[in-house]
């Protein structure tokens, strides 16, 4: 009996010694095994939840049905693991071995390659398991969105057709119908539900880095309405990696009175230049961030054309920078709008340099590159230019 007890104690001691000797992982290894991704495909691991364009921190090529990505994570971080040039799947990464499995289906639209993903399973990442648990209340939003659109499909199609035909009389008539009022009410209810659920998840995690990380993950940009959310975060959450990003965005530092950040511009000829070079010799320069798909941006163009016609000969220049992802979309819009001033496609991080989160975004600078006004357009821009050129003429 004593021998049995001694053997048991020895076995327990060995197990405890082995456990104590295990050192925490100091790097991560991600095994990427998705059916439908052929050998030779380049896979990237790109930081997510940062609200800016990021470069891959790890890359690999699928060989024998899998790709291996390695690196070091000082703390849990969110990433996209993706086929090069195509949006992938979110994954929370920490040091250790992580295995990602599932299915991918390839499709093509307008020359772009897309993948849809199903049956995604991530093993070996506790933060990923927690992420799925914390975000579970949002899982029903897709079905709510689908239902609200399906229930209002007829009036939505009628509105779309009237807008396409630029039939203002028909649009005005549709806006008075009971169907449109129902659409508006359902839309309002849906977005109120989204806000309520989103805020609830964030506030449930306000005491740790999860709060600001989820805020960045759920929302593409912030407004003053989210400032009270940040105020509710614990100091630990505010001091975290993601907390610092949220603070910079929700309480943006103004550029007024400071030089506009330097960045490189790329034109149709693929030649590099700068704002200073393009605007050399001009008194005032308007740096305009826009995109072909941005309706408010394109509605502002007639105003810009009027101002350019009025002040170009007096020392006013406009530099438009498109944030379009496809050069073809940008060039098509240029042909339609026939803009008379210099135009560039943002391929070198100009929008990130200027912390542009929503467009249109305009910065008015002087001949020394100092920002005079920002987030200025419409009547406010016209009044500012009138004031500046009146002063300059004295």
C-alpha positions in Angstrom: 0.0 0.0 0.0 2.8 2.4 0.9 4.5 1.6 -2.4 1.3 2.5 -4.3 1.1 5.8 -2.4 4.7 6.6 -3.1 4.2 5.8 -6.8 1.2 8.1 -6.9 3.0 10.9 -5.2 5.9 10.5 -7.6 3.6 10.6 -10.6 1.9 13.8 -9.3 5.3 15.4 -8.7 6.4 14.6 -12.2 3.3 16.1 -13.7 3.7 19.2 -11.6 7.4 19.5 -12.5 6.6 19.2 -16.2 3.9 21.8 -16.0 6.2 24.2 -14.2 8.9 23.6 -16.7 6.6 24.6 -19.6 7.5 28.1 -20.7 5.0 30.6 -22.2 5.1 30.7 -26.0 7.2 33.7 -27.2 5.9 33.6 -30.8 3.0 32.4 -32.8 2.6 29.9 -35.6 -0.6 30.0 -37.7 -1.4 27.0 -39.8 -3.8 28.1 -42.5 -5.8 25.2 -44.1 -8.7 26.4 -46.1 -10.3 24.2 -48.8 -10.6 26.0 -52.1 -7.3 27.9 -51.8 -5.0 26.3 -54.3 -1.3 25.7 -53.9 0.9 28.7 -54.9 -1.6 31.2 -53.4 0.0 34.0 -51.4 -1.5 34.4 -47.9 -1.0 37.6 -45.8 -1.6 38.4 -42.1 -2.6 42.1 -41.9 -3.4 44.1 -38.8 -7.1 44.9 -38.4 -9.1 47.2 -36.1 -6.7 50.1 -36.6 -8.7 52.3 -39.1 -5.8 52.7 -41.5 -4.2 50.9 -44.3 -1.8 48.3 -43.0 1.0 46.3 -44.6 1.3 42.5 -43.9 3.2 41.5 -40.8 3.6 37.9 -42.1 3.3 36.2 -45.5 3.4 32.6 -46.8 2.5 30.6 -49.8 0.0 27.7 -49.8 1.9 24.4 -50.2 0.4 21.0 -49.9 -2.9 22.6 -48.9 -1.6 24.8 -46.1 0.4 27.9 -45.4 2.4 28.6 -42.3 2.6 32.2 -40.9 4.9 33.1 -38.0 5.6 36.1 -35.9 5.5 37.6 -32.4 2.5 39.0 -30.6 3.4 41.0 -27.5 -0.3 41.0 -26.6 -3.5 39.7 -28.3 -4.2 41.5 -31.5 -6.8 41.3 -34.3 -5.7 40.6 -37.8 -7.1 39.7 -41.2 -5.7 36.5 -42.7 -6.3 36.8 -46.4 -5.4 35.9 -49.9 -3.1 38.7 -51.3 -5.3 41.5 -52.6 -8.6 40.1 -51.3 -10.4 40.5 -48.0 -10.1 37.5 -45.7 -11.3 36.4 -42.3 -10.7 38.0 -38.9 -8.6 36.2 -36.4 -7.4 37.1 -32.9 -3.8 36.2 -32.5 -1.6 35.4 -29.5 1.6 33.6 -29.1 1.3 29.8 -29.5 0.1 27.4 -32.2 -3.1 28.4 -34.0 -4.9 26.3 -36.6 -7.4 27.9 -39.0 -9.7 25.6 -41.1 -12.7 26.1 -43.3 -13.9 26.5 -46.8 -13.3 29.3 -49.3 -15.2 29.9 -52.6 -13.6 32.0 -55.3 -15.7 34.5 -57.4 -14.9 37.3 -59.8 -16.6 40.7 -60.3 -15.5 43.5 -62.5 -12.1 42.0 -62.8 -11.6 41.7 -59.0 -11.2 38.4 -57.2 -13.4 37.7 -54.1 -13.6 34.9 -51.6 -16.5 33.9 -49.5 -15.8 31.8 -46.4 -17.8 29.1 -44.6 -17.3 26.7 -41.7 -14.4 28.8 -40.3 -12.9 27.3 -37.2 -9.9 28.7 -35.2 -8.2 26.5 -32.7 -5.5 27.4 -30.3 -6.4 31.1 -29.7 -8.3 31.8 -26.5 -8.7 35.5 -27.5 -10.4 34.4 -30.6 -12.8 32.2 -28.6 -13.5 35.2 -26.4 -14.1 37.5 -29.4 -16.7 35.1 -30.8 -18.4 35.1 -27.4 -18.3 38.8 -26.9 -19.7 39.6 -30.4 -22.4 36.9 -30.4 -25.2 39.5 -29.8 -24.5 41.0 -33.2 -25.0 37.7 -35.1 -28.7 38.3 -35.6 -28.2 41.7 -37.3 -27.6 40.2 -40.7 -31.0 38.5 -40.7 -32.7 41.7 -39.4 -31.0 43.6 -42.3 -32.1 41.1 -44.8 -35.7 41.1 -43.5 -36.0 44.9 -43.5 -34.8 45.0 -47.1 -37.0 42.2 -48.3 -40.1 43.6 -46.6 -39.5 46.9 -48.4 -38.2 45.7 -51.7 -40.9 47.1 -54.0 -40.6 50.7 -52.8 -36.7 50.4 -52.7 -36.7 49.3 -56.3 -39.1 52.1 -57.3 -36.9 54.7 -55.6 -33.7 53.3 -57.3 -35.3 53.4 -60.7 -36.5 57.0 -60.2 -33.1 58.1 -59.1 -31.4 56.3 -62.0 -33.8 58.1 -64.4 -33.4 61.4 -62.5 -37.2 61.6 -62.3 -37.6 64.2 -59.6 -41.4 64.3 -59.9 -41.7 60.6 -59.4 -39.3 60.7 -56.5 -41.3 63.4 -54.8 -44.4 61.4 -55.3 -42.9 58.2 -53.9 -41.7 60.1 -50.8 -45.4 60.7 -49.9 -46.5 57.1 -50.0 -47.3 54.9 -47.1 -44.7 52.4 -48.4 -41.9 54.9 -48.2 -42.9 55.9 -44.7 -42.8 52.2 -43.7 -39.3 51.9 -45.3 -38.1 54.9 -43.4 -39.5 53.7 -40.1 -38.1 50.2 -40.6 -34.7 51.6 -41.5 -34.7 53.8 -38.4 -35.7 50.8 -36.2 -32.9 48.7 -37.7 -30.1 51.3 -37.2 -31.3 52.0 -33.6 -31.1 48.3 -32.9 -27.6 48.2 -34.4 -26.5 51.1 -32.2 -28.1 49.7 -29.1 -26.5 46.3 -29.5 -23.1 47.7 -30.5 -23.0 50.1 -27.6 -24.1 47.4 -25.2 -21.2 45.1 -26.3 -18.6 47.9 -26.0 -19.8 49.1 -22.6 -19.8 45.5 -21.3 -16.1 45.5 -22.0 -15.3 49.1 -21.0 -12.8 48.1 -18.3 -10.2 46.3 -20.5 -8.6 46.7 -24.0 -11.5 44.8 -25.4 -13.8 47.8 -25.2 -11.8 50.1 -27.5 -10.8 47.2 -29.8 -14.4 46.2 -30.3 -15.3 49.9 -30.9 -12.6 50.0 -33.7 -13.8 46.7 -35.1 -17.5 47.5 -35.2 -17.2 51.1 -36.6 -15.3 52.5 -39.6 -15.2 56.1 -38.1 -16.3 58.0 -35.0 -18.3 61.1 -34.4 -18.9 63.2 -31.3 -21.8 60.9 -30.4 -19.2 58.3 -29.4 -17.2 60.5 -27.1 -19.3 59.5 -24.0 -18.4 55.9 -24.8 -14.7 56.7 -24.6 -15.3 58.6 -21.3 -16.8 55.4 -19.8 -13.6 53.4 -20.5 -11.4 52.5 -17.5 -7.9 54.0 -17.4 -6.5 50.6 -18.3 -8.7 50.6 -21.4 -7.7 54.1 -22.4 -4.0 53.3 -21.9 -4.2 50.2 -24.1 -2.9 49.9 -27.7 -6.5 50.1 -29.0 -7.5 52.8 -26.5 -4.8 55.1 -27.8 -6.1 54.7 -31.3 -9.6 55.5 -30.3 -8.6 58.6 -28.5 -6.7 60.0 -31.5 -9.8 59.4 -33.7 -12.5 60.5 -31.3 -10.6 63.6 -30.2 -8.8 64.4 -33.4 -5.9 66.9 -33.2 -6.5 69.8 -35.6 -4.1 70.6 -38.3 -5.1 74.3 -38.4 -2.1 76.4 -37.9 0.3 73.5 -38.6 1.9 72.2 -41.8 -0.2 69.7 -43.7 1.6 66.3 -43.3 3.9 65.4 -46.2 2.9 62.6 -48.6 3.5 61.4 -52.1 1.1 61.9 -55.0 0.9 59.6 -58.0 -0.7 60.8 -61.2 -2.0 59.0 -64.3 1.6 59.1 -65.7 2.7 57.1 -62.6 5.1 59.9 -61.7 5.6 61.0 -58.1 5.1 64.5 -56.9 4.0 66.5 -53.8 1.5 69.1 -52.8 4.3 71.6 -52.5 5.5 70.9 -56.0 2.0 71.0 -57.6 1.0 74.1 -55.7 4.2 76.0 -56.1 3.6 79.7 -56.8 0.0 79.6 -55.7 -1.4 81.7 -52.8 -3.9 79.1 -51.5 -4.4 75.4 -52.2 -7.4 73.3 -51.5 -6.5 69.6 -50.9 -9.6 67.7 -51.6 -10.1 64.0 -50.7 -12.9 62.4 -52.5 -14.0 59.2 -54.4 -16.2 58.2 -57.4 -18.7 56.4 -55.2 -19.1 59.3 -52.7 -22.3 61.2 -53.4 -21.6 64.2 -51.2 -18.2 64.5 -52.8 -19.6 64.7 -56.3 -22.4 67.0 -55.2 -19.6 69.4 -54.1 -17.9 69.4 -57.5 -20.1 72.2 -59.1 -19.2 74.5 -56.2 -15.5 73.7 -56.6 -15.7 74.4 -60.3 -17.3 77.8 -59.7 -14.6 78.7 -57.1 -11.8 77.5 -59.4 -13.2 79.6 -62.2 -13.4 82.6 -60.0 -10.0 82.4 -58.2 -7.6 80.2 -60.2 -6.2 83.3 -62.0 -5.7 85.0 -58.7 -3.5 82.3 -57.1 -5.9 79.5 -56.1 -5.3 75.8 -56.9 -7.2 72.6 -56.1 -5.6 69.2 -55.7 -8.1 66.4 -55.7 -7.0 63.0 -54.3 -9.2 60.0 -54.9 -9.5 57.3 -52.3 -10.9 54.9 -54.9 -9.5 51.4 -54.7 -9.7 50.9 -58.4 -7.9 53.2 -60.9 -10.6 52.5 -63.5 -13.4 53.8 -61.2 -11.4 57.0 -60.6 -10.6 57.5 -64.2 -14.3 57.0 -65.2 -15.4 59.6 -62.7 -12.7 62.0 -64.0 -14.1 61.6 -67.5 -17.6 62.3 -66.3 -16.8 65.3 -64.1 -14.1 66.8 -66.4 -12.2 68.4 -63.5 -9.9 71.2 -64.6 -7.4 71.0 -61.8 -4.7 68.4 -60.9 -6.0 65.0 -59.8 -4.3 62.0 -58.2 -5.1 58.5 -56.9 -4.2 57.8 -53.3 -1.8 54.8 -53.5 0.8 56.1 -51.1 -1.2 56.7 -47.9 -2.1 60.4 -48.3 -5.5 59.9 -46.6 -3.8 58.1 -43.7 -1.2 60.8 -43.4 -4.0 63.4 -43.0 -6.0 61.2 -40.8 -8.9 61.2 -43.2 -11.7 58.8 -41.9 -14.6 60.1 -43.9 -15.0 62.0 -47.2 -15.3 64.6 -48.5 -12.4 65.9 -46.5 -10.8 69.2 -47.5 -7.8 71.1 -46.2 -7.2 74.7 -47.2 -3.5 75.6 -47.0 -1.4 78.7 -47.7 1.7 79.1 -49.9 3.9 77.8 -47.0 1.8 74.6 -46.6 0.2 75.8 -43.3 -3.4 74.6 -42.9 -5.8 77.6 -42.7 -9.0 75.6 -42.5 -10.1 72.0 -42.5 -13.4 70.1 -43.0 -14.5 73.1 -45.0 -16.8 73.1 -48.1 -19.9 74.6 -49.6 -20.9 78.1 -48.6 -18.3 78.1 -45.8 -15.5 77.4 -48.3 -16.8 80.1 -50.6 -16.9 82.7 -47.8 -13.4 81.8 -46.6 -11.9 82.2 -50.1 -13.8 85.5 -50.6 -12.3 86.8 -47.3 -8.8 85.6 -48.2 -8.6 87.0 -51.7 -10.2 90.3 -50.5 -7.5 90.6 -47.9 -4.8 89.6 -50.4 -6.0 92.2 -52.9 -5.5 95.1 -50.4 
